[in-house]
């Protein structure tokens, strides 16, 4: 009876700690991604309206951030660190300072530098927070809660979108918005700072099952790694044009309407809802199938903004684009852990770098096509094709997997 009581108590403590880790990871990604990276999207129309920059410079600022994200991801891929927590904390601190600086400094060249460094910081926080949290949850035997972590970007996106709408109504300048978001990032970071001192590997040492073995790098495994990296990169390109220019596209299509203030928060709500919904899906199922369907859903969302450019179409487009947004990341990071196990962080960094390449290519292509055609439609069509191609790559991997099992 005593033993059963102790076991139940231990299980409750383990689950409580798992939830604390999930929520801390969620808030960390809210800061790094929702604020550090994507606060720029709802603030861009304010900056354009004020005349502090033009659409072309807006595209370059977005590209600078995505280039920094790529560089940060590459550094994570080649810099294998056994101490992720200091890097996570450094990235969060940098995000706070860089966000505040966007509101204090008013110079295009400085902004380009700030957005570039902010991208590096975001990549470090994302890669090491995702890796650390998923590892802790595995040690605590609650890997199914991993999707909660990836609600963070959606919550941050919804928060910045709603607050920016209120700022526009109140007549605020974009600089005040940047400073406000920097203060919010500081408050959220202070809440979770101590949680990252926890180490489930030590706390669970006596009850951990079998240690993971490193998989042998067979030619088939290497080939799948390459294909997964390419396919994941397609997602970065496929979503970024819509995610970067959505408020601008909506305001052009619906002049004078108040609906554009809500589309970005709807996207963020979809991101959070999709990530939480992913916790209900089987952890040990084929994540590649889930990825293929997620890409198809995003492609449908982008296509909907083309064929139905009204309030309902944009709202549904935002929802379909957002639902699989960070669920894709969760499934892909699980695949990285399956493929590389002990060296998962390195592969996570490489996949994130490929994602970053897609993001870098998107905004300049969009602005170039807008200047040549006068519309965002051509660039959105290219995005749909990229997402469908990524879905096809993952679908082909699932077929190869089934064929191998049949012939084994």
N, C-alpha and C positions, 0 to 999 in steps of 0.2 A: 504493500500500500504506500509506504514511504517512498519506495523507488519509483512507483508510478506517478506519485505527486511531484517528485523532483523532475521527472522526465517532462511532465506537462508544463511545469514552471519554466524549464529550460526552453521548451518549444515556444512558449509565449514570449519569453525574453528575446529569443532568436528572431521571431516574426516582428516584434516591436522594433528591434534594431534594424531589420531589413527595411521596414517602412521609413525609419529615420534616414537611412542611407538614400533610399529612393527620393524622398522629399528634398534632401540636401542636394542630390544630383540634379533634380528637377529645377531647383532655384538657381543652381550654378549655370545651367544651360539657359535659363531665362535671362540671366545677366549677360552671358557671353554671346548668345545667339539672338535672343529676342530684343535685347537692348544694344549690345555692342555691334551687332551686324545689321539687324533689320529695323532699328529705329529710323534709319536713314530713309526707308521707303515711304512711311507716312509723312515724314518731315520734308521730303523732296518737293511736293507741290507748294508747301509754304515758302521754301527757299526760292522756287521758281517765281512765285507770285510777288515776292519781295524784290526780286531782281538781283539777289545776291549771287546767283549763278544762272546759266542757261541750260537747256536740255543736254547739249553736248558735254558740258562740264559735269552735269549730273551723271551722265553715262560714264565719264572717266573716273569720277569719284567712286562709283559702284565698282568699276573694273579694278581700281587701285585696291579696294578692300578685298575683292576676290583674289587678286594677285597675292596679297599678303596672306590670305587664307591658304592659298596653294603653297606658298613658301613655308608657312608654319607647318602645314601637313607634311611636306617633304622633310622638314627638320625632325618631325616626330617619327617619320618612317625610318630615318637613318640614325637617329639618336635614341638608342635603347636605354631607357632609364629605369632603374629598380626603385626609384623614389619619385613617384608621380605627384604626390601631394604638394611639395614645394612648387612644382611647375604649374599645377592647377591654381594654387594661391597667387602665384606671380601673375598668371594670366588674368585672373579676376581683378587684381589690383590695377593692372595696366588698363583693363577695360574701363574701370571707373575713371581713371585719370584722363584717358583719351577721349571719353565721351564728354567729360566736363570741358576739355580743351576745345572741342568742336564749337562750343558755345562762347568761349572766351576769345579765340583767335578768329580773324576774319580775313583770310588770305587763301587764294586758290592753291598755291604751292604747298602751304602748310596743311591745308585740308587734305591734299593728296597724300602727304606723308602720314598724317594722323590716321586716315582710313586704311593705309597700307599696314601700319603697325598694329592697328586694331584687328585687322584680318589675321595677322600672325598670332596675336593673343587669343582670338576666338578659336583658332585651330588647336592651340595647345590645351585650352580649357576643354574643348569638345573631346578631343582624342583621349586625353588622360582621365577626364571625368568619366566618360563612357566606359573606358577600360577598367578603371578602378572600381566603379560602382558595380559593373557586371561581374567582376571578379569577387567582390565582397558578397554579392547576392548568391553566387554559386557556392561560396564557402559556407554561407548561412543556410544553404539548401532552399533558397526561394528565388530561383532564376526567373520564374514566371512573372515576377514583379518588375522586370526590367523595362517594360513599356512605360511605366510611371515616370521614369527618368526623362524620357523623350517627350513628355507632355510640356517640359520646360520651355522650349522654343515657342510653342504655340501660345502658352500663357503670356510669355513676354511680348509676342507679336500682338495678341489681343489687347494687352495692357497699353502698349505704346500707341496702337491704333485708336483706341477709345479716348485716351488722354489727349492725343493730337487733335482729334475732332473737337474736344472741349476747348483746347487752346485756340483753335481757329475761330470758334464761336466767341471766345473771350477777347479776340484780337491780339493774341500774343505774337511775338516774333519767334522765328525758328531758334534763335540763339537761346532764348529762355527755355525752349523745349529741350534742347541738348543738355543744358545745365540741370533741369529738373530730372531728366532721365539718369544723369550721372549721380544725382543724390539718391534716387531710388535704387540704383545699382549698388551704391555704398551700403544702404540699409539692408538689402537682401543678402549681400556678402557677409555682413556682420552677423546675421542670423545663423549662417551655416559654417562659419570659419572653423569652429572647434570640432565639428562632426568628422572632418577629414583626418583627424588624429586617430580614429578608430582603425583597428586591424583585425578583421575576422579570422585571418590566418592564425593569429596567436590565440584569439578567444576560442576558436573552434579546433585547436590542434588535437585535442583528445578525441574529438568525434568526427573528424574529417574522414571520409571514406578512402578511396584509393587515389594516390597522387596521379595526376595526368601525365601521360607519356607523350613525348614529342613525336608527331607523325613523320615517317620517312618521306623525303621530298621526291616522290616518284614523278616520271614525265607526265603522267596523267594529272597528278595533283598540281604540278606547275602550270600545265595548260589551263586547268580550271581556274587557278588563281589569276592568270592573265585575263581570261574571259570575264571573270567577275569584276576585275578592276576596270576593264573597258565598259562593261554594262553599267556599273555604278557611276562612272563618269557621264554616261548618257543622261542620267537623272539630273545631274548638276546643270547641264546645258538645257534640258527640257523644261525645267520649271523656272529658271532664273529670269527669263525675259518677262514673263507674266508677274513674277514676284517682285521684280524691281520697278516695273513701270505700271503696275495695276492701277494705283490711284490716278496716275496721269491719263491712262487709257480711259478709265471710267469717267473722269471729269470732261474729257473731250467728247465722249459719246453722250453724256447726260449733263449738258451745261445748265447751271442754275439749280440742279437737283441736290438734295441733302443726302441722297443714297451713297455717293462715293465715300462719305465719311465712315460708312459701316462695312464696306467691302473688305478692307484689310482686317478689322476685328473678326469678321466672319471667317476669313482665312485662318486666323490664329485660333479661333474656337475649333475649327475643323482639325487643325494640327493637334491640339490637345486631346480632342475627342478620339481621333484616330489612334494616337499613341496609347491612350488608356484602353481603347478597345482591343489593341494588340495584346494586352495582358490576358485576354480571354482566349487567345489562339494557342494551339499546342506548341510548347517550346521545342519538342523533339520532332515536329513535323518538317516537311521539306520547305525550308525558307525560300528556296528559289522559285517555287510555285507562287508563294505569297508575293514575292517581289515582282514577278511577271504580271500578276493581276493588279498590283499597286501602280505599276507603270501605265497599264491600260486605263485605269481610273484617272490618273493625272492627265493623260492624253485626251480623254473625253472632256475633262474640265477645261483644258486650254482650247479645244475645238469649240466648246459651247460658247466661249467668249467671242468667237468669230462669227458663228451662225446666229447667235441670239444676243446682239449688243444692246440689251436693255437691262433694267434693274433686276428682273428675275433671272435673266441669263447670267449676268455678272455674279449675282449672289450664289447661284448654283455652281458656277464655275469656280468661285473661291472655295466653296465647300468641298467640291470634288478634288481640287488641287491640294487642299489642306489635309483632308482625311488621311491620305497615305504618306504625307510629307516626311514626318519623322518616324513613322512606322517603317518606311523604306530603310531608314538609317538603322533602326533596331534590328530588322531582319538581316541587313548586310553585315552589321557588327557581329551578330550571332554566327553568320557564315565565316567571318574572319576567325572567330574562336574555334569553329569546327575545323577549318582548314589548317590553321597554324598553331592552335592551342597555346603552347608556352610562349610563342612569339607573336601572339595576336595583336599586340599594340603596334608592332611594326607594320603588319598588313593593314590594320585600321588606318594608320597614317598614310600608307600608299593609296588605299582606296579613297580616302578623304582628299588626297592630292589630285587624283583623277577627277573627282567631283569638282575640285577647285578649278581645274583646267576648263571644264564645261562652263563653269560660272564666269570665268574670265572672258570666254569667247562670246557669251550671250549679249551683254549690254552694248559693246561696240557694233556688233552685227545689227542689233535692233535699231540703234541710232542711225547707222548707215542706210539701212533699208527704209527707215522713216524719211530720211532726207531725199532718197531717190524715188520713193513711191508716194510719200505723203501720208502713209498709213502704217499702223503696227501689224496689219494682217499678214503680210509676207513673212515677217519674223516669227509670228505665232504659228504659222503653218510649218515652218522649219522645226519649231519646238515640238509640235505634234509628231512629226516624222521621227525625231530623235528619241522620243519616249517610246514609240512603237518599236523602234529598232532595239532599244534596251530590253523591252519586254520579250522580243523574239530571242535575244541572246540567252536570257534566263530560261525561257521555255525550252530552248534547244539543250541547255544543260540538264534540265529535268528529264528530257527524253534520253540523253546519254546515260544518265544515272540509272534509269529504269532498264535500259538495254544491258548495261553492265551487270545488273542484278539477275537478269534472265539468263545470261550466258555464264554466270559464275557457278 
